């Protein structure tokens, strides 16, 4: 089961990587076009700044999700490094479970928030698109983060139960 979960997690990370590259390229292109249109042609895109902010937010959230996949988030581990290996694995498992539960709670709360009627009816000021489209990015990214964290949690538990070999 861990192999199947790892396979899906790897495919999801590939999708995230492509999405991050595409969003970054789109953001750079949009900003270059905005600068050119504003300062060379004196005809700025009125919606470019709002869209650029939303794309940047999407890059940030999907970037954090990809960092969770790669296990490259900043950690403070000086206390756990001085502990014996078995305690270190147990603490790592506990932190993985706490992180997963935190992400799941955030996912549920975000879903409740995005589906509220007041949020559903809110429109963006310049593009006049429903704001819940933008807010859904957080929901999707939290889902990706939770899936990555679930894999890490199973991997840590497997390592704990198999004596440090995962």
C-alpha positions in Angstrom: 0.0 0.0 0.0 2.9 2.3 0.8 4.3 1.8 -2.7 0.9 2.7 -4.3 0.6 5.8 -2.1 4.2 6.8 -3.0 3.5 6.3 -6.7 0.4 8.6 -6.5 2.3 11.1 -4.4 5.1 11.2 -7.0 2.6 11.8 -9.8 0.9 14.5 -7.8 4.3 16.2 -7.2 5.0 16.1 -11.0 1.7 17.8 -11.6 2.6 20.4 -9.0 6.0 21.0 -10.5 4.5 21.5 -14.0 1.8 23.8 -12.4 4.5 25.8 -10.6 6.6 26.2 -13.8 3.5 27.2 -15.8 2.2 29.7 -13.2 5.7 31.3 -12.8 6.0 31.6 -16.6 2.5 33.1 -16.7 3.3 35.6 -13.9 6.5 36.7 -15.5 4.8 37.1 -18.9 2.0 39.1 -17.4 4.3 41.4 -15.5 6.5 42.0 -18.5 3.4 42.7 -20.6 2.1 45.1 -17.9 5.4 47.0 -17.8 5.6 47.2 -21.6 2.0 48.3 -22.0 2.1 50.8 -19.1 5.5 52.5 -19.8 5.9 52.1 -23.5 2.4 52.3 -24.9 0.8 54.3 -22.0 -2.1 51.8 -21.9 -1.9 49.6 -18.8 -3.9 46.4 -18.3 -6.4 47.4 -15.5 -6.7 43.9 -14.3 -3.0 42.8 -14.4 -2.1 43.6 -10.7 -5.0 41.7 -9.3 -4.4 38.7 -11.5 -0.6 38.9 -10.7 -1.3 38.8 -7.0 -3.6 35.8 -7.3 -1.1 33.9 -9.4 1.6 34.8 -6.9 -0.6 33.4 -4.1 -1.2 30.2 -6.0 2.6 29.8 -6.6 3.2 30.3 -2.9 0.7 27.7 -1.8 1.6 25.1 -4.4 5.3 25.8 -3.6 4.7 25.0 0.0 3.0 21.8 -1.0 5.9 20.8 -3.2 8.3 21.6 -0.4 6.3 19.3 1.9 6.6 16.6 -0.8 10.4 17.1 -0.9 10.6 17.4 2.9 12.5 20.7 2.6 10.6 22.8 4.9 12.5 24.7 7.6 12.6 22.6 10.8 14.1 23.2 14.2 15.5 19.8 15.0 18.4 20.4 17.4 16.6 18.7 20.3 15.6 15.6 18.3 19.1 15.2 16.9 20.6 14.6 20.4 18.0 11.9 21.2 18.5 8.2 20.6 17.3 6.9 17.2 14.2 5.1 18.6 13.0 8.3 20.4 13.8 10.4 17.3 11.6 8.1 15.1 8.8 8.2 17.7 8.9 12.0 17.9 9.1 12.3 14.1 6.0 10.1 13.8 4.1 12.2 16.4 5.0 15.4 14.5 4.0 13.9 11.2 0.6 12.9 12.7 0.1 16.4 14.3 1.0 18.1 11.0 -1.4 15.9 9.1 -4.2 16.6 11.5 -3.5 20.3 11.4 -3.7 20.3 7.6 -6.9 18.3 7.6 -8.5 20.7 10.0 -7.4 23.6 7.9 -8.8 21.8 4.8 -12.2 21.3 6.4 -12.4 24.9 7.7 -11.3 26.2 4.3 -14.0 24.1 2.5 -16.6 25.4 4.9 -15.5 29.0 4.3 -15.3 28.7 0.5 -18.8 27.2 0.3 -20.5 29.8 2.4 -23.1 31.8 0.4 -21.6 35.1 1.3 -18.2 34.1 -0.1 -19.8 32.4 -3.1 -21.5 35.7 -4.1 -18.4 37.9 -3.7 -17.0 39.3 -6.9 -13.5 40.4 -7.7 -13.3 44.2 -8.2 -11.6 44.4 -11.5 -12.2 41.1 -13.3 -15.7 40.6 -11.9 -15.0 36.9 -11.4 -16.4 35.1 -8.4 -13.8 35.3 -5.6 -14.3 31.7 -4.6 -12.3 30.7 -7.7 -9.3 32.4 -6.2 -10.0 31.0 -2.7 -10.3 27.5 -4.1 -6.6 27.5 -4.8 -6.1 27.4 -1.1 -8.5 24.4 -0.8 -6.7 22.5 -3.6 -3.2 23.3 -2.2 -4.3 22.2 1.2 -5.6 18.9 -0.3 -2.2 18.4 -2.0 -0.3 19.2 1.2 -2.5 16.8 3.2 -1.8 14.0 0.7 1.9 14.6 0.8 1.8 14.7 4.6 -0.2 11.4 4.6 2.5 9.7 2.7 5.2 11.0 5.0 3.1 9.9 8.0 2.8 6.4 6.7 6.5 6.3 5.8 7.4 7.4 9.3 5.1 4.9 10.9 6.5 2.2 8.7 10.0 3.2 9.7 9.0 3.2 13.4 7.5 -0.3 13.2 10.3 -1.8 11.1 13.1 -0.5 13.4 14.2 2.5 11.4 14.0 0.9 8.0 11.5 2.5 5.7 
